[in-house]
């Protein structure tokens, strides 16, 4: 087991994975928004639903899905992250929770699932459109994609490249790492795996890619940031122009996109 860096997970005995962090994952706005979404779409009782957690990191979201009664498969490529997942599993009584050490590009090896959960992964890929196509072939009902996206205007402080087209969709390239050895890649717990740069699709590009992957209904969830009250002040033309021409008020380039299929087929059980 290595150090936990991302999710403060509560164990059955009351201990946690990150004692120095004041907030548990289950209390974080992003996690709560995800659970609200699942229950709004599929009802309060999620028992029996099959969900795949892609690039599950330390298994935090997988745990919360399993606690809600879902049958969960978490996939994680880094050995040290996967070992943390296994440690988490050993500290919980959740027979409906399973972790696999593999690359998410191999997800078709694990059958068909009701829901695909893709949080913090898409923006670490160099072929996001192809991945969403793959995900669409492995998911029965819906995908939930929590990701950064590229702005239309320049955003230098994010390290994004010029607006370009890749896989037929607009977006911007961003550097990931220069790791050359397996050990170096293992140490980069929050970076891409095989690719040294990733392609961030624009918001419109993500919506199109999800639609093209076979999901007839595409939605965007706006409550995941945990904002209790949004600014209702009407900006002046001068403020709008300043925001357009400068980076002084940086846009938070992240959102949650949901694709829902209206012609689901029967999923296979996790084996």
VOGU-3710 file (C-alpha; in Angstrom, 3 decimals, decimal comma):
1> xxxxxxxxxx> 0,000/0,000/0,000  1,251/3,470/-0,909  0,322/6,952/0,183  -3,212/8,124/-0,566  -3,215/11,437/-2,438  -6,743/11,983/-3,747  -9,679/10,528/-1,811  -10,397/10,523/1,903  -12,325/7,263/2,182  -14,131/6,222/5,365
11> xxxxxxxxxx> -13,562/2,620/6,490  -16,055/0,479/8,385  -14,151/0,954/11,649  -14,277/4,760/11,437  -10,690/5,295/10,266  -9,905/7,047/6,980  -7,345/6,959/4,180  -6,195/10,572/4,655  -6,396/11,502/8,360  -5,089/15,029/7,771
21> xxxxxxxxxx> -7,853/15,966/5,371  -10,950/17,432/7,076  -13,484/16,385/4,430  -14,501/12,865/3,494  -15,060/11,995/-0,158  -18,703/11,202/0,566  -19,169/14,814/1,764  -17,428/16,463/-1,198  -19,751/18,383/-3,571  -18,577/16,446/-6,627
31> xxxxxxxxxx> -19,359/13,092/-5,027  -22,705/14,252/-3,670  -23,658/15,631/-7,083  -22,818/12,285/-8,676  -25,015/10,387/-6,241  -27,866/12,883/-6,747  -27,587/12,352/-10,474  -27,651/8,559/-10,230  -30,702/8,582/-7,964  -32,513/11,191/-10,060
41> xxxxxxxxxx> -32,091/9,103/-13,197  -32,511/5,585/-11,807  -34,369/5,994/-8,525  -33,429/5,947/-4,867  -32,696/2,225/-4,918  -29,623/1,652/-7,086  -29,195/-1,985/-6,055  -28,533/-4,247/-8,999  -27,240/-1,570/-11,351  -23,831/-2,356/-12,847
51> xxxxxxxxxx> -21,336/0,515/-13,056  -17,753/0,619/-14,295  -15,422/3,224/-12,751  -12,740/4,060/-15,317  -9,326/5,111/-14,064  -10,639/4,708/-10,530  -7,374/5,933/-8,907  -7,676/4,898/-5,235  -11,203/3,504/-5,496  -13,084/6,248/-3,671
61> xxxxxxxxxx> -16,027/6,657/-6,008  -16,203/2,896/-6,525  -16,669/2,513/-2,778  -19,525/5,019/-2,633  -21,267/3,350/-5,583  -20,962/-0,035/-3,872  -22,305/1,392/-0,619  -25,348/2,537/-2,596  -25,932/-1,080/-3,618  -24,512/-0,980/-7,132
71> xxxxxxxxxx> -22,374/-3,756/-8,579  -19,048/-2,012/-9,212  -15,968/-2,709/-11,285  -13,095/-0,256/-10,897  -10,260/-0,258/-13,447  -6,876/1,263/-12,605  -3,661/1,042/-14,632  -1,038/2,121/-12,086  0,130/-0,685/-9,829  0,554/1,563/-6,767
81> xxxxxxxxxx> -2,940/3,002/-7,180  -4,377/-0,474/-7,734  -2,702/-1,715/-4,541  -4,377/1,135/-2,676  -7,700/0,040/-4,183  -7,110/-3,501/-2,958  -6,239/-2,214/0,508  -9,458/-0,187/0,576  -11,430/-3,254/-0,482  -9,835/-5,310/2,301
91> xxxxxxxxxx> -11,011/-2,781/4,902  -14,645/-2,854/3,797  -17,462/-5,392/3,739  -18,612/-4,811/0,174  -18,901/-8,051/-1,821  -20,336/-6,054/-4,741  -17,027/-4,175/-5,191  -14,292/-5,411/-7,527  -11,059/-3,867/-8,824  -9,052/-4,783/-11,915
101> xxxxxxxxxx> -5,447/-3,831/-12,692  -5,613/-2,914/-16,369  -5,596/-0,110/-18,925  -9,015/1,451/-19,550  -8,437/0,937/-23,268  -9,055/-2,765/-22,545  -12,475/-2,184/-20,978  -14,210/-4,246/-23,685  -12,648/-7,327/-22,043  -15,019/-6,893/-19,089
111> xxxxxxxxxx> -18,429/-7,146/-20,694  -21,364/-4,761/-20,889  -22,291/-2,437/-18,018  -25,296/-0,264/-17,247  -23,333/2,915/-16,518  -19,841/4,127/-17,342  -18,309/6,572/-14,850  -15,401/8,560/-16,259  -14,171/11,145/-13,732  -10,831/12,876/-14,206
121> xxxxxxxxxx> -9,786/10,606/-17,072  -10,900/11,938/-20,462  -8,566/14,950/-20,317  -5,609/12,590/-19,817  -6,189/10,856/-23,175  -4,796/11,658/-26,618  -7,744/10,076/-28,437  -10,798/11,130/-26,421  -13,259/10,624/-29,255  -12,097/7,059/-29,898
131> xxxxxxxxxx> -12,286/6,320/-26,181  -15,866/7,569/-25,948  -16,737/5,382/-28,937  -15,216/2,416/-27,102  -17,097/3,320/-23,934  -20,331/3,570/-25,902  -19,876/-0,006/-27,097  -19,431/-1,263/-23,517  -22,172/0,670/-21,720  -25,854/-0,145/-21,799
141> xxxxxxxxxx> -27,667/2,879/-20,347  -25,510/5,943/-19,728  -22,104/7,549/-19,327  -21,119/10,175/-16,776  -18,066/12,156/-17,905  -16,545/14,577/-15,391  -13,775/16,354/-17,267  -11,880/19,498/-18,123  -12,596/20,977/-21,533  -10,770/23,392/-23,819
151> xxxxxxxxxx> -11,971/26,988/-24,167  -12,470/28,640/-27,540  -10,374/31,630/-26,491  -6,719/31,268/-25,451  -6,016/30,207/-21,848  -2,244/30,386/-21,481  -2,137/29,757/-17,748  -3,564/26,279/-18,273  -0,649/25,359/-20,558  -3,004/24,610/-23,429
161> xxxxxxxxxx> -1,873/24,815/-27,045  -3,521/26,567/-29,953  -7,049/25,678/-30,968  -6,870/22,840/-33,464  -8,795/19,856/-34,800  -8,093/16,257/-33,792  -10,221/13,193/-34,551  -12,494/15,605/-36,421  -13,340/17,658/-33,316  -12,051/20,993/-31,941
171> xxxxxxxxxx> -9,835/21,278/-28,897  -6,331/21,992/-27,627  -3,281/19,860/-26,876  -1,674/19,928/-23,434  1,583/18,371/-22,255  1,423/15,587/-19,674  4,934/14,369/-18,802  8,322/13,340/-20,207  8,572/10,014/-18,390  10,580/7,397/-20,272
181> xxxxxxxxxx> 10,587/4,450/-17,861  7,808/2,361/-16,359  8,918/3,401/-12,859  8,649/7,074/-13,769  5,145/6,601/-15,142  4,136/4,709/-12,001  5,268/7,629/-9,841  3,033/10,112/-11,689  -0,152/9,129/-9,894  -2,324/11,865/-11,401
191> xxxxxxxxxx> -1,003/11,962/-14,981  -1,633/10,130/-18,238  -0,257/6,638/-18,767  1,081/5,946/-22,274  0,645/9,318/-23,963  2,933/12,279/-23,246  0,338/14,821/-24,277  -3,450/14,846/-24,169  -6,168/16,476/-26,226  -8,798/18,524/-24,438
201> xxxxxxxxxx> -11,976/18,710/-26,484  -14,090/21,850/-26,349  -17,411/21,617/-24,534  -19,170/21,306/-27,883  -16,670/18,655/-28,971  -17,405/16,552/-25,887  -21,145/16,797/-26,450  -20,736/15,750/-30,084  -18,426/12,851/-29,200  -20,885/11,521/-26,601
211> xxxxxxxxxx> -23,747/11,813/-29,069  -21,715/10,074/-31,771  -20,958/7,263/-29,308  -24,638/6,304/-29,392  -26,197/8,304/-26,557  -29,366/9,991/-27,803  -29,777/12,354/-24,855  -26,803/14,476/-23,761  -27,024/16,643/-20,635  -24,681/18,837/-18,611
221> xxxxxxxxxx> -24,799/18,849/-14,796  -24,173/22,239/-13,205  -24,195/21,508/-9,455  -20,959/19,531/-9,090  -18,806/22,508/-8,068  -20,647/22,950/-4,777  -21,647/26,582/-5,376  -24,576/27,420/-3,093  -25,466/30,727/-4,745  -24,342/31,943/-8,137
231> xxxxxxxxxx> -23,460/35,581/-8,788  -26,570/37,339/-10,094  -24,813/40,630/-10,878  -25,252/41,712/-14,478  -21,773/42,574/-15,809  -21,284/45,812/-17,712  -20,121/45,840/-21,327  -16,725/47,016/-20,092  -16,357/44,027/-17,743  -17,459/41,601/-20,453
241> xxxxxxxxxx> -14,941/43,040/-22,908  -12,138/42,897/-20,323  -12,951/39,256/-19,585  -12,960/38,460/-23,292  -9,584/40,088/-23,979  -7,690/39,003/-20,875  -7,187/36,082/-18,537  -7,737/38,035/-15,321  -10,894/36,082/-14,530  -10,040/32,546/-15,490
251> xxxxxxxxxx> -12,952/30,308/-16,411  -13,224/27,049/-14,483  -12,883/24,732/-17,443  -14,526/21,639/-16,011  -18,011/20,188/-16,123  -20,037/16,981/-15,974  -21,524/15,608/-19,185  -24,118/12,829/-19,201  -25,044/10,687/-22,169  -28,192/8,549/-21,932
261> xxxxxxxxxx> -29,215/5,824/-24,368  -32,929/5,279/-24,974  -32,528/1,789/-26,450  -30,623/-0,166/-23,781  -29,870/-3,855/-24,045  -29,344/-6,334/-21,235  -25,952/-5,989/-19,472  -23,743/-8,877/-18,449  -22,909/-9,511/-14,819  -19,427/-8,756/-13,537
271> x> -17,614/-12,068/-13,549
//
